[in-house]
């Protein structure tokens, strides 16, 4: 009688890789069970070590590519194998662009919105230089063996990887961070201890306005007080004249939220400036802003192309943040109506509109799913809606409102192809999907941004 063999953790297996999954992992099959192999590429045969076995799938880490892909490259970053920040440095950039279009195609095939087989998926728009593009750094601060370190977590863990240079961050941000860590060590500011929920400094955030050359530093602490802040301010401002704003944010909880609700102004300005498409914005510490300004210009051009705005149009900018998308279009339409749940973002949007001399905008704090029906019931009509939701996709209430009160054109900007495809199942009942345009906002990672043009049926 044949003995049934089971797959076990630490077992070494050999398998061919068929495609890449949504997290950048290679996908193959072993004993008719799907295997997700970290570090593997399509068209490769790999030797891998099983790390986890479930009833429906296996997870494994590649040991060696027995038949390497022609698109495999050597990752330049020394922290790549451990850090969870990037997933695709081992794939040549042209292969990354093909992959990101394919991820959208996979998501559509999974959720099957009406007519998805005939959707037009344009090639992904990439970057000329896909490195050093991030304008915002958020590194966790911890103490290891008596030494203060800054870094990012290993994938699916809270094991910190100490990083002194990140290949997708702006070099100046890394220089500032490294000097801050040295000073913290010298003046003995206690780093936060996640296990004991004690200590002070949790995170350092640095944001650069690439057009303005202005930099903001934010210290995020567990405690209400940041000791020796004057020493830190003197060091930063003397060594880095580009820093024009230093803030202190308090995040006292144990959860994974980076920033808390209370922000204190320590030195300089309370915000920095950034310019996109000849429009200058004020960015406060908690304001959302795209992390890749160069590709944001490309993304917004694609939004405008899909929206096709006219001078008589009223446009809704849902999830508006500091107003970046809407204000970039304001001079081409009759009115922009924006909303966001973060009050400081709406304050920034209003201030940005005032500074720009734009008088045809209306911003309110609240959810899109609450304000859109309210505005429509008040008699306002809209010619187009832009939705740019978080990774969770559209709230069901907003999805229902978009279908109950449709507009001639809907532009969906998505940072998660899976929730996009899920939402298109509902939207495609009322809208025709004209095309999907992927834009590589985050080279070297598995993340993909998509602009979808939908027109009323």
QUINORDA-V896753 format. One record per residue. N is the residue number from 1. RES is the residue in three letters. SS is DSSP state (helix for helix, strand for strand, loop for the rest). PHI is phi as a letter, one per 20 degrees, with the letter a starting at -180 (NA if undefined). OMEGA is omega in radians with two decimals (* if undefined). Layout:
BEGIN
n->[N:N]
res->[RES:RES]
ss->[SS:SS]
phi->[PHI:PHI]
omega->[OMEGA:OMEGA]
END
This chain:
BEGIN
n->[1:2:3:4:5:6:7:8:9:10:11:12:13:14:15:16:17:18:19:20:21:22:23:24:25:26:27:28:29:30:31:32:33:34:35:36:37:38:39:40:41:42:43:44:45:46:47:48:49:50:51:52:53:54:55:56:57:58:59:60:61:62:63:64:65:66:67:68:69:70:71:72:73:74:75:76:77:78:79:80:81:82:83:84:85:86:87:88:89:90:91:92:93:94:95:96:97:98:99:100:101:102:103:104:105:106:107:108:109:110:111:112:113:114:115:116:117:118:119:120:121:122:123:124:125:126:127:128:129:130:131:132:133:134:135:136:137:138:139:140:141:142:143:144:145:146:147:148:149:150:151:152:153:154:155:156:157:158:159:160:161:162:163:164:165:166:167:168:169:170:171:172:173:174:175:176:177:178:179:180:181:182:183:184:185:186:187:188:189:190:191:192:193:194:195:196:197:198:199:200:201:202:203:204:205:206:207:208:209:210:211:212:213:214:215:216:217:218:219:220:221:222:223:224:225:226:227:228:229:230:231:232:233:234:235:236:237:238:239:240:241:242:243:244:245:246:247:248:249:250:251:252:253:254:255:256:257:258:259:260:261:262:263:264:265:266:267:268:269:270:271:272:273:274:275:276:277:278:279:280:281:282:283:284:285:286:287:288:289:290:291:292:293:294:295:296:297:298:299:300:301:302:303:304:305:306:307:308:309:310:311:312:313:314:315:316:317:318:319:320:321:322:323:324:325:326:327:328:329:330:331:332:333:334:335:336:337:338:339:340:341:342:343:344:345:346:347:348:349:350:351:352:353:354:355:356:357:358:359:360:361:362:363:364:365:366:367:368:369:370:371:372:373:374:375:376:377:378:379:380:381:382:383:384:385:386:387:388:389:390:391:392:393:394:395:396:397:398:399:400:401:402:403:404:405:406:407:408:409:410:411:412:413:414:415:416:417:418:419:420:421:422:423:424:425:426:427:428:429:430:431:432:433:434:435:436:437:438:439:440:441:442:443:444:445:446:447:448:449:450:451:452:453:454:455:456:457]
res->[UNK:UNK:UNK:UNK:UNK:UNK:UNK:UNK:UNK:UNK:UNK:UNK:UNK:UNK:UNK:UNK:UNK:UNK:UNK:UNK:UNK:UNK:UNK:UNK:UNK:UNK:UNK:UNK:UNK:UNK:UNK:UNK:UNK:UNK:UNK:UNK:UNK:UNK:UNK:UNK:UNK:UNK:UNK:UNK:UNK:UNK:UNK:UNK:UNK:UNK:UNK:UNK:UNK:UNK:UNK:UNK:UNK:UNK:UNK:UNK:UNK:UNK:UNK:UNK:UNK:UNK:UNK:UNK:UNK:UNK:UNK:UNK:UNK:UNK:UNK:UNK:UNK:UNK:UNK:UNK:UNK:UNK:UNK:UNK:UNK:UNK:UNK:UNK:UNK:UNK:UNK:UNK:UNK:UNK:UNK:UNK:UNK:UNK:UNK:UNK:UNK:UNK:UNK:UNK:UNK:UNK:UNK:UNK:UNK:UNK:UNK:UNK:UNK:UNK:UNK:UNK:UNK:UNK:UNK:UNK:UNK:UNK:UNK:UNK:UNK:UNK:UNK:UNK:UNK:UNK:UNK:UNK:UNK:UNK:UNK:UNK:UNK:UNK:UNK:UNK:UNK:UNK:UNK:UNK:UNK:UNK:UNK:UNK:UNK:UNK:UNK:UNK:UNK:UNK:UNK:UNK:UNK:UNK:UNK:UNK:UNK:UNK:UNK:UNK:UNK:UNK:UNK:UNK:UNK:UNK:UNK:UNK:UNK:UNK:UNK:UNK:UNK:UNK:UNK:UNK:UNK:UNK:UNK:UNK:UNK:UNK:UNK:UNK:UNK:UNK:UNK:UNK:UNK:UNK:UNK:UNK:UNK:UNK:UNK:UNK:UNK:UNK:UNK:UNK:UNK:UNK:UNK:UNK:UNK:UNK:UNK:UNK:UNK:UNK:UNK:UNK:UNK:UNK:UNK:UNK:UNK:UNK:UNK:UNK:UNK:UNK:UNK:UNK:UNK:UNK:UNK:UNK:UNK:UNK:UNK:UNK:UNK:UNK:UNK:UNK:UNK:UNK:UNK:UNK:UNK:UNK:UNK:UNK:UNK:UNK:UNK:UNK:UNK:UNK:UNK:UNK:UNK:UNK:UNK:UNK:UNK:UNK:UNK:UNK:UNK:UNK:UNK:UNK:UNK:UNK:UNK:UNK:UNK:UNK:UNK:UNK:UNK:UNK:UNK:UNK:UNK:UNK:UNK:UNK:UNK:UNK:UNK:UNK:UNK:UNK:UNK:UNK:UNK:UNK:UNK:UNK:UNK:UNK:UNK:UNK:UNK:UNK:UNK:UNK:UNK:UNK:UNK:UNK:UNK:UNK:UNK:UNK:UNK:UNK:UNK:UNK:UNK:UNK:UNK:UNK:UNK:UNK:UNK:UNK:UNK:UNK:UNK:UNK:UNK:UNK:UNK:UNK:UNK:UNK:UNK:UNK:UNK:UNK:UNK:UNK:UNK:UNK:UNK:UNK:UNK:UNK:UNK:UNK:UNK:UNK:UNK:UNK:UNK:UNK:UNK:UNK:UNK:UNK:UNK:UNK:UNK:UNK:UNK:UNK:UNK:UNK:UNK:UNK:UNK:UNK:UNK:UNK:UNK:UNK:UNK:UNK:UNK:UNK:UNK:UNK:UNK:UNK:UNK:UNK:UNK:UNK:UNK:UNK:UNK:UNK:UNK:UNK:UNK:UNK:UNK:UNK:UNK:UNK:UNK:UNK:UNK:UNK:UNK:UNK:UNK:UNK:UNK:UNK:UNK:UNK:UNK:UNK:UNK:UNK:UNK:UNK:UNK:UNK:UNK:UNK:UNK:UNK:UNK:UNK:UNK:UNK:UNK:UNK:UNK:UNK:UNK:UNK:UNK:UNK:UNK:UNK:UNK:UNK:UNK:UNK:UNK:UNK:UNK:UNK:UNK:UNK:UNK:UNK:UNK:UNK:UNK:UNK:UNK:UNK:UNK:UNK:UNK]
ss->[loop:loop:loop:loop:loop:loop:loop:loop:loop:loop:loop:strand:strand:strand:strand:strand:strand:strand:strand:strand:loop:loop:loop:loop:loop:strand:strand:strand:strand:strand:loop:loop:strand:strand:strand:strand:strand:strand:loop:loop:loop:loop:loop:loop:strand:strand:strand:strand:strand:strand:strand:strand:strand:loop:loop:loop:strand:strand:strand:strand:strand:strand:strand:strand:strand:strand:strand:loop:loop:loop:loop:strand:loop:loop:loop:loop:loop:loop:loop:loop:loop:loop:strand:loop:loop:loop:loop:loop:loop:loop:strand:loop:helix:helix:helix:helix:helix:helix:helix:helix:helix:helix:helix:helix:helix:helix:helix:helix:helix:helix:helix:loop:loop:loop:loop:helix:helix:helix:loop:loop:strand:strand:strand:strand:strand:loop:loop:loop:loop:loop:loop:loop:loop:strand:loop:strand:strand:strand:strand:strand:strand:strand:strand:strand:loop:loop:strand:strand:strand:strand:strand:strand:strand:strand:loop:loop:loop:loop:loop:strand:strand:strand:loop:loop:loop:loop:loop:loop:strand:loop:helix:helix:helix:helix:helix:helix:helix:helix:helix:helix:helix:helix:helix:helix:helix:helix:helix:loop:loop:loop:strand:loop:strand:loop:loop:loop:loop:strand:loop:loop:strand:strand:strand:strand:strand:strand:strand:strand:strand:loop:loop:loop:loop:strand:strand:strand:strand:strand:strand:strand:strand:loop:loop:loop:loop:loop:loop:loop:helix:helix:helix:helix:helix:helix:helix:helix:helix:helix:helix:loop:loop:loop:strand:strand:strand:strand:strand:strand:strand:strand:loop:loop:loop:loop:loop:loop:loop:loop:loop:loop:loop:strand:strand:strand:strand:strand:strand:strand:loop:loop:strand:strand:strand:strand:strand:strand:loop:loop:strand:strand:strand:strand:strand:strand:loop:loop:loop:loop:loop:loop:loop:loop:helix:helix:helix:helix:helix:helix:helix:helix:helix:helix:helix:helix:helix:helix:helix:loop:loop:loop:loop:loop:loop:strand:strand:strand:strand:strand:loop:loop:loop:loop:loop:helix:helix:helix:helix:helix:helix:helix:helix:helix:loop:loop:strand:strand:strand:strand:strand:strand:loop:loop:helix:helix:helix:helix:helix:helix:helix:helix:helix:helix:helix:helix:helix:helix:loop:loop:loop:loop:strand:strand:strand:strand:strand:loop:loop:helix:helix:helix:helix:helix:helix:helix:helix:helix:helix:loop:loop:loop:loop:loop:loop:strand:strand:strand:strand:loop:loop:loop:loop:loop:loop:loop:loop:helix:helix:helix:helix:helix:helix:helix:helix:helix:loop:loop:loop:loop:strand:strand:strand:strand:strand:strand:loop:loop:helix:helix:helix:helix:helix:helix:helix:helix:helix:helix:helix:loop:loop:loop:strand:strand:strand:strand:strand:strand:strand:strand:strand:loop:loop:loop:loop:loop:loop:loop:loop:loop:strand:strand:strand:strand:strand:strand:strand:strand:loop]
phi->[NA:f:e:f:d:d:e:c:g:m:f:e:c:c:b:e:d:e:a:d:e:f:d:n:e:f:d:c:c:c:l:m:d:f:c:e:d:f:n:e:c:g:m:d:d:c:e:c:d:f:d:b:c:c:f:d:b:c:d:b:d:f:e:b:e:f:c:f:f:f:e:f:c:e:f:f:e:f:d:g:f:d:f:e:f:d:c:c:f:e:d:g:f:f:f:f:f:f:g:f:f:f:f:f:f:f:f:f:f:f:e:l:f:g:m:f:f:d:f:e:d:f:g:f:e:d:d:f:c:e:c:l:d:f:e:b:d:c:d:f:d:b:d:c:l:n:d:f:c:c:r:c:e:f:g:l:b:d:e:f:d:f:c:d:b:d:f:d:e:f:g:f:g:f:f:f:g:f:f:f:f:f:f:g:f:f:e:m:e:f:f:f:d:f:f:e:l:c:n:c:e:e:b:d:d:c:c:d:e:f:f:e:m:d:c:d:d:c:e:d:c:f:e:f:d:d:f:l:f:f:f:f:f:f:f:f:f:f:e:c:f:f:f:d:b:c:c:c:d:d:c:e:e:e:f:e:f:f:d:e:e:d:c:d:e:e:a:m:e:e:b:c:d:b:d:c:l:m:d:e:c:e:d:e:g:e:f:f:b:g:e:c:g:f:f:f:g:f:g:f:f:f:f:f:f:f:f:l:f:c:f:e:f:d:c:e:d:f:l:f:l:e:n:g:f:f:f:f:d:g:f:d:c:e:b:d:d:c:b:b:e:e:g:f:f:f:g:f:f:f:f:f:f:f:f:e:m:e:d:d:d:c:c:c:e:q:e:f:f:e:f:f:f:f:f:f:f:f:o:f:d:c:e:a:c:d:d:c:f:f:f:f:n:f:f:g:f:f:g:f:f:f:e:f:c:f:d:g:c:c:d:d:d:d:d:b:g:f:f:f:f:f:f:f:g:f:f:f:f:d:d:e:e:f:a:c:c:e:c:e:e:c:g:m:d:e:f:c:d:c:d:d:e:c:c:f:f]
omega->[-3.13:3.12:3.13:-3.14:3.13:3.03:-3.07:3.02:-3.11:3.08:3.10:-3.13:3.06:-3.11:3.02:-3.13:-3.05:-3.06:3.05:3.11:-3.03:3.10:3.09:-3.13:3.07:3.14:3.07:-3.12:3.10:-3.08:3.08:3.10:-3.12:3.14:3.06:-3.02:3.09:3.07:-3.11:-3.11:3.09:3.12:3.05:2.88:-3.00:2.92:-3.03:3.11:-3.14:3.12:-3.11:3.10:3.05:3.12:-3.04:-3.13:3.12:2.98:-3.11:3.08:-3.09:3.03:-3.09:3.01:-3.12:3.06:-3.03:3.04:3.05:3.13:3.13:3.08:3.11:3.13:-3.11:-3.03:-3.14:-3.12:-2.97:-3.08:-3.08:-3.04:3.13:-3.06:-3.12:3.11:-2.96:-3.13:-3.14:3.12:3.12:-2.96:3.12:3.06:3.08:-3.12:3.08:3.14:-3.05:3.00:-3.12:3.09:3.08:3.13:3.11:-3.12:3.11:3.14:3.14:-3.05:3.03:3.00:-3.04:3.07:-3.02:-3.12:-3.09:3.10:3.06:3.10:-3.14:3.07:-3.13:3.08:-3.08:-3.14:3.05:3.08:-3.02:-3.14:3.04:-3.03:-3.03:3.13:-3.11:-3.14:3.04:-3.11:3.08:3.13:3.12:3.05:3.13:3.12:3.09:-3.12:3.09:-3.13:3.07:3.13:3.14:-3.11:2.94:-3.13:3.07:3.14:2.98:3.04:-3.04:3.00:3.13:-3.04:3.10:3.03:3.12:-3.01:3.07:3.07:3.02:-3.11:-3.12:3.11:3.13:3.12:3.12:-3.13:-3.10:3.10:3.09:-3.13:3.10:-3.11:3.10:3.11:-3.07:-3.05:2.97:2.95:-3.06:3.04:-3.14:3.07:-3.04:-3.10:-3.10:-3.09:3.11:-3.09:-3.00:-2.96:-3.12:-2.95:2.94:3.07:3.10:3.12:-3.13:2.91:-2.99:3.12:-3.08:-3.04:3.07:-3.11:3.06:3.06:3.12:3.04:-3.12:-3.01:3.01:-3.08:3.11:-3.03:3.02:-3.10:3.07:-3.14:3.14:3.12:3.11:-3.14:-3.13:-3.14:-3.07:-3.05:3.12:-3.08:-3.06:-3.11:3.10:-3.14:-3.10:-3.08:3.07:-3.04:3.12:3.12:-3.11:3.10:-2.97:-3.02:3.11:-3.02:-3.02:3.10:-3.07:-3.03:3.08:-3.06:-3.04:3.11:3.13:3.11:-3.12:-3.03:3.03:3.14:3.10:3.13:3.05:-3.11:2.97:-3.10:3.05:3.10:3.09:3.08:-3.09:-3.08:2.95:-3.13:3.05:-3.01:-3.05:-3.07:3.03:3.05:-3.13:-3.01:-3.08:-3.04:-3.11:-3.14:3.05:3.05:3.13:-3.12:-3.10:3.03:3.11:3.07:3.14:3.12:-3.13:-3.10:-3.11:-3.02:3.07:-3.06:-3.09:-3.03:2.89:-3.03:3.04:3.07:-3.12:-3.07:-2.89:-3.08:-3.13:3.03:-2.98:-3.09:-3.07:-3.11:3.09:-3.14:-2.92:-3.08:-3.11:-3.11:3.14:-3.11:3.05:3.13:-3.06:3.09:3.07:-3.11:-3.13:-3.09:-3.13:3.10:3.11:3.06:3.12:-3.14:3.12:3.14:3.10:3.11:3.14:-3.11:-3.12:-3.10:-3.14:-3.05:-3.08:3.12:3.08:-3.10:3.09:3.03:3.11:3.13:3.11:-3.10:3.08:-3.02:-3.11:3.08:3.13:-3.13:-3.14:3.13:3.09:3.07:3.11:3.07:-3.09:3.14:3.13:3.11:3.00:3.04:3.14:-2.99:3.02:-3.06:3.12:3.12:-3.07:2.99:-3.09:-3.14:3.11:3.11:3.11:-3.13:3.13:3.13:-3.13:-3.14:-3.05:3.06:-3.12:-3.12:3.05:3.09:-3.10:3.07:-3.02:3.00:-3.13:-3.09:-3.11:3.14:3.03:-3.12:3.09:-3.13:3.13:3.06:3.11:-3.06:-3.08:3.05:-3.07:-3.08:2.99:3.13:-3.07:3.10:3.04:-3.14:3.09:3.13:-3.11:3.11:-3.01:3.10:-3.14:3.10:3.14:-3.10:-3.09:3.08:-3.07:3.00:-3.12:3.03:3.10:3.11:-3.07:3.12:*]
END
